[in-house]
Amino acid sequence: MNEIDDRRDPSTGDDAAVSVVLGLGGTLRIGPNTLSVSDLTVVFEAIGRTRSVQGLADALGLSYRAAWARLQAYEAALGRPLVRKTRGHGTELTAFGAGLAAAFSAAADGLSAGFGRETRVVEHRLRTLLSDRAAPLTLAASHDPLLVEVLAAHEDIALSVMGSSAAVTQLLQGQAEAAGFHCGALVPEAAGAPFSAVTPGAGLVAHPLFAREQGLLLAPGNPLGIRTLADLAAAGVRYVNRQKASGTRQWFDRLLAEAGLPPAAIAGYANEEFTHQAVAATIACGAADAGLGVRAAADRLGLDFLSVGWETYYLAASTSLSAPALDALIAAVRAGAAARPGYRAAVPAD
């Protein structure tokens, strides 16, 4: 079933209400007979909901006799009865009908994420076609100072800042057209869910935007003499963390596990900020002594920086998405990364 619902208000030219619904379609072929999956789905839904052939007739906009004739034609093509009438219980699906309905439902559920992503792609194209200007591209992304700076010049992209896991989940569920994320020095396939779901086989491509240096942001002059991760557990050291599910938080947790340090040993582990800049500001104002973040945030506020490694930041989108705004963003960010301390160009895999 493919539906395009143009509810644009002609008096205002507002195209924000345009919606697209993609569903399970295709055909079912048994021997020489071919049936529409969407037509059979209507039968299953109507009989299951109304328990009557009249309910099917209403759903199809047909007379009772015409609906019954169509149902019999489906059963003849399948070679099995789809419904049975029981006195006092109305009409219900047979075991065969119920089994086929369950199979279609499971297939639709399995494809729902893909439908959601492609729905966003079609909606974006449709809004652009119906408007005199390109529709803004929706981007859910983990915070990065360079990305935010470049996006300030791109009014054709609407940014929502969130953790890497949340950004990728929004892309997978069709709630955003693109996602910016990082996996803390891991490649997406090795980082586990949801990052491992960003694959060409799932209709998605992850463009490496840049490599960036992460490390401990420290008070100017490093007055507490923090040299290793273990020093964060020393008395008097106050840590400021990133929020749960952010890529930086996940990296910090892996570092703690590798060092054999429990989170409870880090004073301030539960204190969370949502951006690298907020972590840096918390340290700069003296409310914390250390936090994991990008070098760019430390440099901006004059903090000391203790490197823990480099990671790749990705921008993922549907392989079917054709958006000049996205291409321009990728080019601009890559160019900026090549000229900034704490960044370097990532080798494109696309």
C-alpha positions in Angstrom: 0.0 0.0 0.0 1.4 3.4 -1.0 -0.5 6.5 0.1 0.4 10.1 -0.5 -1.7 12.5 1.4 -1.4 16.1 0.3 -3.0 18.2 3.0 -1.3 21.4 2.1 -3.3 24.5 2.8 -3.8 26.2 -0.5 -4.6 29.6 1.1 -1.2 29.7 2.9 1.0 27.6 0.7 2.0 25.7 3.9 3.4 22.3 2.9 4.3 21.2 6.4 1.3 18.9 6.6 2.3 16.8 3.6 2.6 13.2 4.8 3.5 9.9 3.1 2.6 6.4 4.3 4.6 3.5 2.9 3.3 0.0 3.6 3.6 -3.6 2.6 2.8 -4.0 -1.1 3.8 -6.4 -3.8 2.1 -9.6 -5.0 1.4 -13.1 -3.8 1.8 -15.7 -6.6 0.5 -19.3 -6.2 0.7 -21.3 -9.4 -0.7 -19.2 -12.3 -2.7 -16.9 -9.9 -1.4 -13.6 -8.7 -3.0 -11.6 -5.9 -2.2 -8.1 -4.5 -0.8 -8.3 -1.0 -2.4 -4.9 -0.1 -5.8 -6.2 -1.3 -5.5 -9.3 0.9 -4.4 -7.1 3.8 -7.6 -5.1 3.5 -9.6 -8.4 3.7 -7.8 -9.6 6.8 -8.1 -6.2 8.6 -11.8 -5.7 7.8 -12.8 -9.3 8.8 -10.7 -9.2 11.9 -12.2 -5.8 13.0 -15.9 -6.3 12.0 -16.3 -10.1 11.9 -18.6 -9.6 8.9 -18.6 -9.6 5.1 -20.6 -6.4 5.3 -17.6 -4.8 7.1 -15.4 -5.9 4.2 -18.0 -4.5 1.8 -17.8 -1.1 3.6 -14.0 -1.1 3.6 -14.0 -1.7 -0.2 -16.9 0.6 -1.0 -18.8 -2.3 -2.6 -22.2 -3.9 -2.2 -22.4 -7.0 0.0 -22.8 -9.2 -3.1 -19.8 -7.7 -4.9 -17.6 -8.0 -1.7 -18.6 -11.6 -1.3 -17.9 -12.4 -4.9 -14.4 -10.8 -4.6 -13.7 -12.8 -1.4 -14.7 -16.0 -3.2 -12.4 -15.1 -6.2 -9.5 -14.7 -3.7 -10.2 -18.1 -2.1 -10.4 -19.7 -5.5 -7.1 -18.2 -6.5 -5.5 -19.4 -3.3 -7.1 -22.8 -3.3 -8.1 -22.5 0.4 -11.0 -20.8 2.2 -10.0 -17.5 3.9 -13.1 -17.0 6.1 -15.8 -19.1 7.7 -19.2 -18.1 9.0 -20.3 -19.4 12.4 -23.9 -19.0 13.7 -23.8 -16.5 16.6 -20.1 -15.6 16.0 -20.2 -13.9 12.6 -17.5 -14.3 10.1 -13.9 -15.0 11.1 -10.6 -16.0 9.4 -9.9 -19.6 8.9 -6.6 -21.1 10.3 -5.1 -20.6 6.8 -6.4 -17.0 6.6 -5.2 -16.2 10.0 -1.8 -17.6 9.3 -1.4 -15.7 6.1 -2.5 -12.5 7.9 0.1 -13.1 10.6 2.8 -13.6 8.0 1.9 -10.3 6.3 1.8 -8.5 9.6 5.3 -9.9 10.7 6.7 -8.8 7.3 5.3 -5.3 7.7 6.8 -5.1 11.2 10.2 -6.3 10.0 10.1 -3.7 7.2 8.7 -0.9 9.4 12.1 0.7 10.0 12.9 0.8 6.3 9.5 2.1 5.5 10.0 4.9 8.0 13.3 6.0 6.6 12.1 5.9 3.0 9.0 7.8 4.1 11.2 10.6 5.2 13.0 10.6 1.9 9.8 10.7 -0.1 8.3 13.5 2.1 11.4 15.6 1.7 11.3 15.3 -2.1 7.5 15.9 -2.1 7.7 19.0 0.0 10.5 20.4 -2.2 8.4 19.7 -5.4 5.3 21.4 -3.8 7.3 24.4 -2.6 9.2 27.3 -4.2 12.1 26.5 -2.0 13.9 23.3 -0.9 12.4 21.7 2.2 14.8 21.7 5.2 16.6 18.5 5.7 16.2 17.1 9.2 19.4 16.1 10.9 19.7 14.4 14.3 23.3 14.6 15.5 25.7 14.2 18.4 27.2 17.5 19.4 30.4 18.7 17.7 31.7 22.3 17.7 32.8 22.2 14.1 29.6 20.7 12.8 27.5 23.2 14.7 29.6 26.1 13.4 29.3 24.9 9.8 25.5 24.3 10.1 25.0 28.0 11.1 25.5 28.8 7.4 23.0 26.1 6.3 19.5 27.2 6.8 18.3 24.3 4.6 19.2 21.8 7.4 17.3 21.6 10.7 19.5 20.3 13.4 18.4 18.5 16.6 21.3 17.8 19.0 21.2 14.6 21.0 23.4 11.6 21.9 24.9 9.4 19.1 22.6 6.4 20.0 19.5 8.6 20.0 20.5 10.2 16.6 21.0 6.9 14.9 17.8 5.5 16.4 15.9 8.5 15.0 17.3 7.7 11.6 16.5 4.0 11.8 12.9 4.8 12.9 12.4 7.3 10.1 12.2 10.3 12.5 15.2 12.1 10.8 16.6 12.1 7.3 20.2 12.0 8.4 22.1 11.3 11.6 25.5 12.5 12.9 27.2 10.1 15.3 30.5 8.7 16.6 31.4 5.4 18.3 34.4 6.3 20.5 37.2 5.0 18.2 35.2 1.9 17.2 33.8 1.4 13.7 29.9 1.2 13.6 29.9 -2.6 13.0 31.9 -3.2 16.1 30.1 -0.7 18.3 26.9 -2.8 18.5 23.3 -1.6 18.3 22.1 0.8 17.0 25.3 1.7 15.1 25.8 -1.7 13.6 22.4 -1.4 11.8 23.8 1.5 9.6 24.8 -0.7 6.7 24.3 -0.7 2.9 22.2 -3.8 3.3 19.8 -1.8 5.4 19.7 0.9 2.7 21.9 3.3 4.7 25.3 4.8 4.1 27.7 6.2 6.7 29.9 9.0 5.4 33.0 9.6 7.4 33.0 13.3 8.1 36.3 13.8 10.0 38.5 12.4 12.7 38.6 14.3 15.9 40.7 14.1 19.1 39.0 13.4 22.4 40.6 13.6 25.8 40.3 14.9 29.3 39.4 18.6 29.5 41.3 20.0 32.6 41.3 23.2 34.5 43.9 25.7 33.2 47.4 24.7 34.2 46.1 21.3 35.5 46.4 22.3 39.1 45.5 18.8 40.3 48.3 17.2 38.2 45.9 14.7 36.4 48.1 12.5 34.2 46.1 9.3 33.8 42.5 8.1 34.0 43.2 6.6 37.5 43.9 10.1 38.7 40.2 10.9 38.3 39.5 8.7 41.3 41.9 10.7 43.6 40.4 12.6 46.5 39.2 16.0 45.7 38.9 15.5 41.9 35.4 16.5 40.6 34.4 15.0 37.2 31.6 16.3 34.9 30.2 13.6 32.6 28.3 13.5 29.3 24.7 12.3 29.2 23.8 8.6 29.0 23.8 7.1 25.5 26.1 9.8 24.1 29.1 8.5 22.2 31.5 10.3 24.5 29.8 8.8 27.6 30.0 5.3 26.1 33.7 5.8 25.3 34.4 7.0 28.9 32.6 4.0 30.3 34.8 1.7 28.1 37.9 3.5 29.3 36.9 3.0 32.9 36.2 -0.7 32.4 39.6 -1.2 30.7 41.3 0.6 33.6 39.4 -1.5 36.2 37.7 1.6 37.6 34.1 1.4 38.8 31.9 4.5 38.0 31.3 4.9 41.8 35.0 5.7 42.2 34.6 8.9 40.1 33.2 11.8 42.1 30.8 13.6 39.8 30.2 10.7 37.5 26.4 11.3 37.8 26.7 15.0 36.9 25.8 15.2 33.2 26.0 17.9 30.5 24.7 17.5 26.9 27.4 19.1 24.8 31.2 19.3 24.7 31.0 23.0 25.1 28.9 22.7 28.3 31.5 20.3 29.8 34.2 22.8 29.0 32.2 25.7 30.5 31.6 23.7 33.7 35.3 23.2 34.1 36.2 26.8 33.1 34.0 28.2 35.8 35.5 26.0 38.5 32.5 23.8 39.1 34.5 20.7 38.0 38.1 19.7 37.4 37.9 17.2 34.5 35.6 15.8 31.8 35.9 13.9 28.6 35.5 16.0 25.4 37.0 17.2 22.1 40.2 19.3 21.9 38.3 22.0 20.1 36.2 22.7 23.2 39.3 22.8 25.4 41.0 25.2 23.1 38.0 27.5 22.9 38.0 28.1 26.6 41.7 27.9 27.3 41.6 24.6 29.2 44.4 22.0 29.4 43.9 18.9 27.4 45.1 15.3 28.0 44.5 13.2 24.8 43.0 9.7 25.0 42.7 9.1 21.3 41.1 9.8 17.9 37.7 8.8 16.6 35.7 9.1 13.4 32.5 11.2 13.2 30.0 9.9 10.7 27.0 11.3 8.9 24.5 8.6 7.9 21.5 8.8 5.6 19.4 6.6 3.3 21.2 5.5 0.1 18.2 6.8 -1.8 18.3 10.3 -0.4 19.4 12.8 -3.0 19.9 16.1 -1.2 22.3 18.9 -2.4 22.2 20.4 1.1 23.6 17.2 2.6 26.4 17.0 -0.1 27.3 20.6 0.6 27.4 20.1 4.3 29.7 17.1 4.0 32.1 19.0 1.8 32.1 22.1 4.0 32.7 20.1 7.2 35.5 18.0 5.7 37.2 21.1 4.5 36.9 22.7 7.9 38.3 19.6 9.6 41.4 19.7 7.5 42.3 23.1 8.8 41.4 22.9 12.5 43.5 21.8 15.5 42.0 18.7 17.0 40.5 17.6 13.7 41.8 15.8 10.6 40.3 14.6 7.4 38.7 11.2 7.6 39.3 8.9 4.6 36.0 8.8 2.8 34.5 5.3 2.4 31.8 6.5 0.0 
